[in-house]
Amino acid sequence: MKRVARIILDLLEVHLPAIVVFILFFSMFAQVVLRYFFRHPSPEFFEISSYTFVWAVLLGVALANRYRNHIKFDILYNKFPRKVRLVLDIFFDSFFNILLIISLYPIVKQALWYRIIRSEVLEIPWAYLVMCLPLTMVLIVIHNSGFIVKNLSELFKRKTSEGEKS
């Protein structure tokens, strides 16, 4: 079960963004070639690059959260003892998860409403553009929940004496 979950997360956070970034790169390259060499700009490629840019950024947020590589101002945080940092991490991860879970339903509802609006050139429903936000939110909740469990287990781990095996 854990292996299947890891494969799904890898698909959503590593492989899908790689495909999205490739499509973004290709569409931007095609725009440059068409605009500057053939003097014929392509609104289709512009639209594709706009969609893929949003997806790449938001999926990148989820991936950065997975590895805890997001921007932090941690000068004061690093001065605290490990147990205090664990408590702070648990508190803020829990708080952020609660906020994401509370806002998930209205955001999904709004995103599904956007299916009636279509993009101007390719007529792709906007729901496909905005569904990356709830997906990112779910991925962040999954990872934060894992961090909370890990931090709680470390916080309440019993100290072993020298005679006991750890």
Wavefront OBJ file of the C-alpha trace (Angstrom):
o trace
v 0.000 0.000 0.000
v 2.816 2.379 0.896
v 4.572 1.551 -2.360
v 1.431 2.264 -4.410
v 0.986 5.605 -2.623
v 4.618 6.508 -3.350
v 4.157 5.631 -7.051
v 1.016 7.795 -7.271
v 2.737 10.692 -5.519
v 5.741 10.353 -7.850
v 3.422 10.408 -10.850
v 1.659 13.546 -9.624
v 4.678 15.417 -8.261
v 7.612 14.341 -10.402
v 6.515 12.878 -13.730
v 3.443 15.058 -14.421
v 5.361 18.291 -13.733
v 8.197 17.060 -15.956
v 5.721 16.556 -18.799
v 4.107 19.926 -18.085
v 7.479 21.712 -18.098
v 8.399 19.976 -21.366
v 5.125 21.144 -22.945
v 5.752 24.635 -21.547
v 9.260 24.712 -23.000
v 8.080 23.389 -26.373
v 5.177 25.851 -26.620
v 7.402 28.800 -25.717
v 10.036 27.680 -28.191
v 7.377 27.317 -30.900
v 6.078 30.797 -30.096
v 9.527 32.308 -30.533
v 10.143 30.457 -33.795
v 6.750 31.334 -35.248
v 6.891 34.960 -34.149
v 10.448 35.869 -35.070
v 11.254 33.577 -37.981
v 7.891 33.245 -39.707
v 6.317 36.516 -38.515
v 3.176 34.608 -37.567
v 2.491 34.573 -33.806
v 0.489 31.660 -32.489
v -2.257 32.359 -29.937
v -2.656 28.591 -29.486
v 0.889 28.159 -28.217
v 0.508 31.239 -26.026
v -2.563 29.725 -24.411
v -0.843 26.374 -23.900
v 2.177 28.049 -22.313
v -0.080 30.038 -19.972
v -1.885 26.907 -18.793
v 1.261 24.853 -18.388
v 3.055 27.653 -16.540
v 0.335 27.739 -13.868
v 0.394 23.934 -13.563
v 4.205 23.857 -13.356
v 4.304 26.484 -10.614
v 1.597 24.914 -8.452
v 2.895 21.366 -8.841
v 6.338 22.737 -8.021
v 4.900 24.082 -4.771
v 3.691 20.594 -3.859
v 7.063 19.076 -4.740
v 8.936 21.701 -2.703
v 6.672 20.940 0.246
v 7.357 17.220 -0.174
v 11.082 17.794 0.364
v 10.665 20.770 2.736
v 12.578 22.927 0.262
v 10.300 25.930 0.384
v 11.498 29.355 1.463
v 11.829 29.744 5.221
v 12.909 32.549 7.502
v 14.391 30.346 10.152
v 17.089 32.371 11.897
v 15.148 32.455 15.157
v 13.625 28.992 14.587
v 17.056 27.341 14.412
v 18.015 28.800 17.799
v 15.266 26.800 19.563
v 15.890 23.313 21.009
v 14.785 20.369 18.876
v 11.646 19.654 20.936
v 10.436 23.259 20.589
v 11.022 23.107 16.843
v 9.036 19.863 16.677
v 6.133 21.450 18.549
v 6.243 24.496 16.263
v 6.346 22.287 13.160
v 3.423 20.203 14.401
v 1.411 23.319 15.246
v 1.994 25.115 11.952
v 1.582 21.994 9.799
v -1.681 21.205 11.597
v -2.896 24.799 11.305
v -2.064 24.918 7.596
v -3.736 21.540 7.007
v -6.895 22.750 8.726
v -6.947 25.869 6.565
v -6.415 23.846 3.397
v -9.084 21.288 4.295
v -11.623 23.999 5.156
v -10.985 25.834 1.889
v -10.798 22.721 -0.299
v -14.547 22.231 -0.834
v -15.302 25.833 -1.914
v -12.269 25.851 -4.192
v -13.255 22.562 -5.866
v -16.819 23.813 -6.216
v -15.590 27.028 -7.851
v -13.132 25.134 -10.046
v -15.919 22.877 -11.312
v -18.048 25.940 -12.024
v -15.304 27.157 -14.352
v -16.009 24.285 -16.737
v -18.661 26.476 -18.397
v -16.015 29.073 -19.312
v -13.744 28.103 -22.162
v -10.429 29.508 -23.252
v -10.604 31.922 -26.126
v -8.524 30.118 -28.728
v -8.463 26.387 -27.951
v -11.810 26.414 -26.123
v -10.409 24.347 -23.264
v -12.592 24.570 -20.151
v -11.021 26.725 -17.469
v -11.705 23.937 -14.990
v -8.632 22.176 -16.394
v -6.535 25.205 -15.546
v -7.814 25.767 -12.031
v -8.006 22.103 -10.939
v -4.265 22.213 -10.321
v -4.936 24.303 -7.201
v -7.063 21.682 -5.381
v -4.622 18.984 -6.511
v -1.744 20.951 -5.006
v -3.726 21.499 -1.815
v -4.418 17.769 -1.436
v -0.763 16.918 -2.036
v 0.332 19.453 0.582
v -2.168 18.058 3.104
v -0.854 14.539 2.468
v 2.764 15.559 3.016
v 2.026 17.790 6.002
v 0.081 14.942 7.612
v 3.092 12.685 7.153
v 5.349 15.330 8.700
v 2.948 15.704 11.643
v 2.973 11.950 12.317
v 6.757 11.785 11.997
v 7.266 14.783 14.283
v 4.789 13.466 16.868
v 6.555 10.120 16.958
v 9.911 11.857 17.411
v 8.497 14.185 20.070
v 7.047 11.367 22.162
v 9.776 8.810 21.512
v 10.938 7.223 24.746
v 14.581 7.737 25.583
v 16.438 4.447 25.796
v 18.896 3.818 28.560
v 22.420 2.708 27.750
v 21.646 -0.912 28.552
v 18.648 -1.143 26.206
v 18.833 -1.671 22.488
v 17.532 1.234 20.450
l 1 2 3 4 5 6 7 8 9 10 11 12 13 14 15 16 17 18 19 20 21 22 23 24 25 26 27 28 29 30 31 32 33 34 35 36 37 38 39 40 41 42 43 44 45 46 47 48 49 50 51 52 53 54 55 56 57 58 59 60 61 62 63 64 65 66 67 68 69 70 71 72 73 74 75 76 77 78 79 80 81 82 83 84 85 86 87 88 89 90 91 92 93 94 95 96 97 98 99 100 101 102 103 104 105 106 107 108 109 110 111 112 113 114 115 116 117 118 119 120 121 122 123 124 125 126 127 128 129 130 131 132 133 134 135 136 137 138 139 140 141 142 143 144 145 146 147 148 149 150 151 152 153 154 155 156 157 158 159 160 161 162 163 164 165 166
